[in-house]
Amino acid sequence: MMDKKKITPRKLSGFMELPPEKQIIFDEMKDKIRKVFDRNCFMPLDTPVLEYAEILLAKNNGEIDKEIYHFKKGDTEIAMRYDFTVPLARFVAMNSETLTYPFKRYQIGKNYRGEKAQRGRFREFYQCDADIIGNEKLPIVADAESINTFYQCYDALKLNVVIHISNRNILFGFIEELGYQENASEVLTILDKLDKIKVENAIFELNKLGIKNESAQQLINLTNKKGSFDEVLGEIKNFSTADTYIKGINEITELSSYLQAYKIPKDKYVLDIGVIRGHNYYTGTIFESFLLEHPEFGALGGGGRYDNLAQYYTDKNLPGVGMSIGFTKLFDLLDYNGLLQDTPRYPADVIIIPMGDTINNCLNLSTYLREQNIKAEVNYDDRSFKAKLKDANRKEVPYVIIVGENEVATGKYTLKNMRNSEQFSLTKEECINKIKAE
């Protein structure tokens, strides 16, 4: 009988798969973000990966976006979530009468988009989101809390990030002042590309929308305003008398006072009118994060305010503000550029090596150590003692406990410090104290 042809092991592109030592770092970083969310009193939520297609496609008027994974099971049209915002909207609409407001939730998990895979862009990726939802109203101070939480996440990761903040009403209002509100969406799309295209190209594209050169240049000049809040506000507060513009200026001024009250270092955020963000549901404050030493990485996360989160599912007005960190993208860029803060390590605090017929004693000792919150592993491989020591050394485990028949008889174990080769004869309780003192 002929052997079946072996299948070549391979992985779909756009799906991250880390070796265990990198996965440890990934999980530890993710846990630091979760602790920030917990500390700021956000509650966890885990929505399903699969939703009814009509739920996820509601804001696209039922049209299937090419990036959405979509299939049919029986008679049911199903789609995979591509972000956490739409599932959050569905959840809040379903539970709006039982939630307490402001409703603060976080979600850390995987999302899926069928886009072209490349460095920093994945088809399966972790996001870390935190949102604050109000009932009919939500004060601007919630925007500041969202930005403060955003800042704390990067601070916990020890990343030198600067947050670029703006308010969409400022550019919207100026577009209204110039009389081009009917083309506002197209104008913002062009202005959002200013860092990628030349000014003359931007003016050319704005001209095609019927915007005169002088107005086009004014829009570009406003979009390029960036610096401290006091500096930029001093320059632009009188640019327009349009109600929407004044609303944006007032909101960003109020926001500034709250950011100072939160004591976010002033060198960690700037007012940048060029922050536009592509999502049309943002209606006020918007923000993005950039690694100071590596602006070429692009935005590592962002967020903003939306007037009515659940408008496609309920008539109830539920304004919100939220932040999101593209965690898989962030980790991939840090890893690829050698910028990970932590060093890969084996997860054990101590490896127990049996000598002679002591395997059961070693297993018993490992159970005792684990009950004392010490990560203990028994090396029960059938190899020489010397090979097992080399293995522990290669794994960079700080301690080894040697258990022979004499140790079992006396109740004193040989604890070896793998960093300096010191050895001690200790009881199991003394071993614990020594290991924990590390």
Helices and strands as residue ranges (DSSP letters): H 20-39, E 43-44, E 50-52, H 53-56, G 58-60, E 70-73, E 76-80, H 85-95, E 103-112, E 124-133, H 141-156, E 161-167, H 168-178, G 181-183, H 184-191, H 199-208, H 213-223, E 226-227, H 229-236, H 243-261, G 266-268, E 269-272, E 285-291, G 295-297, E 301-306, E 320-326, H 327-336, E 350-354, H 359-371, E 376-378, H 385-394, E 399-403, H 405-410, E 413-417, E 423-426, H 428-436
